[in-house]
Amino acid sequence: MNRRTFLKNAAVLTAGATILPYCSPIIKRRPANSKLNIAMIGCGNIANMAFEGCINENIVALCDVDSNMLFRYAEEYPHIKKAKTFSDFRVMLDKMDDEIDAVCINTPDHTHFVATIACMERGLHVFTQKPLTHNIWQARTLQKAMHKYNVITNMGNQGHTFGGIRRLREWYEADVFGQITEVHSWMPGPHWNGGYFPESVSFPLSEDPIPEGLDYDLWLGPNAETPFHKEYHPKRWRGFTQFGTGTFGDWFCHVADAPVWLLDLYEPISIEAEQVTQRNHLIAHDSVTVRYEFAHRGTKKPCTFYWHNGPNATPGYLKEKWEFSQDLPDNGTIYKGEKTIGTTNHRSDSPRLLNLDEMRELNKLKLPEKYPRVIGGPVEEFVRAVKGDGPMPGANFDYAAPLTEVMLLGIIAAQHGGKIEWDAKDMKITNRPELNQYLKEPVRKGWEYGENLWRRFWFF
């Protein structure tokens, strides 16, 4: 049995033991002190968390379309200097497939899918930054691929490894809130003059010189050929709808993680953009409020969920409407239960009740920790699972794909205005069929990944 087969069998045995996240038995199936061989696709700003989480593993390959990025963390992590380097992840996989155990994908949103599924097709375990994908078809395809190729997966969502999200669920399951029927999540931004969103741009966009060291054609990946604009790279692509998902996509997976996981908010029946400010369809929204409606989920009552982002995103009007005295933070989530009202922060952590007396009484109860806590962050969690030292990560693609889908539905509603009615089972918008074209984006020739998973003989 070779190294790849051994690790894959160990990881799959561990994953198979997982019934619910965080509470599955741990199965050790590897030699003591063995290290994983890990490749990095994307070595820019967000890759730092991946390097830190893999600090005790072998980094055998670095891939980035910008050669200036390859060794930007070499001083901090000297062991990566020995890694082989590539500009095209497809070439890396062709040459080093048998030498790699797992891959961390740290690219812009629009290339998450192609890099991730190309690795999965080769039986490689994958850690992918959030948001998982740029469209809904891609999210569902990655979920299919996880089962098809029997690999360990995780999405880079720090808060899903924190103790606070588990504590909130323990409160909810102990009936502290009663039924929760309305939830609001919010995040200020985008901050247009900050590091991640472009400063004021005029349209049509100028065509600028391609920076030395950047293979712009590879940077575009599956996207249509587009003239280079100086704000696209290295990290302000997030504000352009062709490549990123704005503040909505950047933060939804963090801020709304707790309510989605807590309340099974995976399949909205309708999504409506109640307020949208957007200067140009090529640029992310300046502000948006989207209302989601969820029907009964088992014993859970119907729930209305709101997402707000923009300079005045905080729903301060709820203070008077719901009659509580404390001010809301600049970002986070508020939960209206039949019995009490609670909040979490922008990482779905630090849960609290807004009634201080109720909070004191709750602390006295010392509710047991029903959900085991995760040591370290999502990369460490991923590494342990691949080695067979821990359960399937909590933000594996069975969770991360539906979470991402909810966010992407909101973006479609915001981008096109009004209300959409969603048939989750058949993956289609029923009241405005012309919008179904946005569930799957066209790709350039040579980047057609995942189509085989939608053939009629393969389903789950």
Helices and strands as residue ranges (DSSP letters): H 3-16, E 37-41, H 47-53, E 58-63, G 67-69, G 78-82, E 84-86, H 89-96, G 97-99, E 102-105, G 109-111, H 112-120, E 125-129, H 136-149, E 153-156, G 158-161, H 163-173, E 180-187, H 216-220, G 237-239, H 246-255, H 257-263, E 270-277, E 287-294, E 303-309, H 318-321, E 332-337, E 341-344, E 352-353, H 356-365, H 378-387, H 397-416, E 418-423, E 428-429, G 433-439, G 451-454
